[in-house]
């Protein structure tokens, strides 16, 4: 029997003077995960962009619960998007988007 995929949602703050498109942002995230864990490791994360706000420099990404630490490590390794300096901070992690929004609002 197939196991249910347990997901985690990560609220991220993009720390940069520049603004980026969602494509550039996710490209950098996938790049970092692939660099650290290879194609196979990256494929296991099940990464997906749920919400992205370039103005507020805020993003929500989804990953499989077993790979949260890997994704966090990859996010910490991102120092540039394109040729612009950037740092990505994990604000909160939750099992549902609803709970994540609640945690952020507090």
C-alpha positions as CSV (number, residue, x, y, z in Angstrom):
1,X,0.0,0.0,0.0
2,X,1.2,3.5,-0.8
3,X,2.0,5.7,2.1
4,X,0.4,9.1,2.2
5,X,2.9,11.9,1.4
6,X,3.3,14.1,4.4
7,X,4.1,17.6,3.4
8,X,5.6,20.6,5.1
9,X,5.2,24.3,4.1
10,X,8.0,26.7,4.7
11,X,7.5,30.4,5.0
12,X,10.5,32.2,3.7
13,X,11.8,35.8,3.8
14,X,14.0,36.8,0.9
15,X,16.6,39.2,2.3
16,X,17.9,41.3,-0.6
17,X,17.8,44.9,-1.9
18,X,16.7,43.6,-5.3
19,X,13.4,42.0,-6.3
20,X,13.3,38.7,-8.2
21,X,10.7,36.9,-10.3
22,X,9.3,33.7,-9.0
23,X,11.1,31.8,-11.8
24,X,14.5,33.2,-10.8
25,X,13.8,32.4,-7.1
26,X,12.8,28.8,-7.7
27,X,15.6,28.3,-10.1
28,X,18.0,29.3,-7.4
29,X,16.3,27.0,-4.9
30,X,16.4,24.0,-7.3
31,X,20.0,24.9,-8.1
32,X,21.1,24.8,-4.5
33,X,19.3,21.6,-3.7
34,X,20.8,19.9,-6.8
35,X,24.3,21.2,-6.0
36,X,24.1,19.8,-2.5
37,X,22.3,16.5,-3.0
38,X,22.5,15.8,-6.7
39,X,19.6,15.1,-9.1
40,X,18.4,12.1,-7.1
41,X,18.3,14.0,-3.8
42,X,16.6,17.0,-5.5
43,X,13.9,14.7,-6.9
44,X,13.0,13.4,-3.5
45,X,12.3,16.8,-2.0
46,X,9.0,17.3,-4.0
47,X,9.7,21.0,-4.0
48,X,6.9,23.3,-5.1
49,X,6.3,27.0,-5.0
50,X,3.0,27.7,-3.3
51,X,3.0,31.5,-2.9
52,X,5.4,34.2,-4.0
53,X,5.3,37.9,-3.3
54,X,8.2,39.8,-4.9
55,X,7.2,43.1,-3.3
56,X,7.0,41.8,0.3
57,X,10.0,39.5,-0.4
58,X,8.0,36.6,0.9
59,X,7.6,33.0,-0.4
60,X,6.0,29.8,0.7
61,X,7.4,26.5,-0.6
62,X,6.2,22.9,-0.1
63,X,8.4,19.9,0.5
64,X,8.1,16.3,1.7
65,X,8.4,16.2,5.5
66,X,11.5,13.9,5.5
67,X,13.5,16.4,3.4
68,X,12.8,19.6,5.4
69,X,16.4,19.6,6.8
70,X,17.9,19.1,3.4
71,X,15.8,22.0,1.9
72,X,16.7,24.3,4.9
73,X,20.4,23.5,4.3
74,X,20.0,24.2,0.6
75,X,18.2,27.5,1.3
76,X,21.0,28.6,3.7
77,X,23.6,27.9,0.9
78,X,21.9,30.4,-1.5
79,X,24.0,33.6,-1.5
80,X,23.1,35.0,-5.0
81,X,20.2,34.9,-7.4
82,X,21.7,35.8,-10.8
83,X,24.5,38.2,-9.9
84,X,22.6,39.8,-7.0
85,X,23.4,39.1,-3.4
86,X,20.6,37.4,-1.4
87,X,19.9,35.5,1.8
88,X,16.9,33.4,2.4
89,X,15.5,32.9,5.9
90,X,13.0,30.3,7.0
91,X,10.4,32.1,9.2
92,X,8.1,29.2,10.0
93,X,7.4,25.6,9.1
94,X,3.9,24.0,9.2
95,X,2.0,20.9,8.0
96,X,-0.8,23.0,6.5
97,X,-0.9,26.4,4.7
98,X,-3.7,27.5,7.0
99,X,-1.7,26.9,10.1
100,X,1.4,28.5,8.5
101,X,-0.6,31.7,7.8
102,X,-1.8,31.7,11.4
103,X,1.8,31.3,12.7
104,X,3.0,34.2,10.6
105,X,0.3,36.5,11.7
106,X,1.2,36.2,15.4
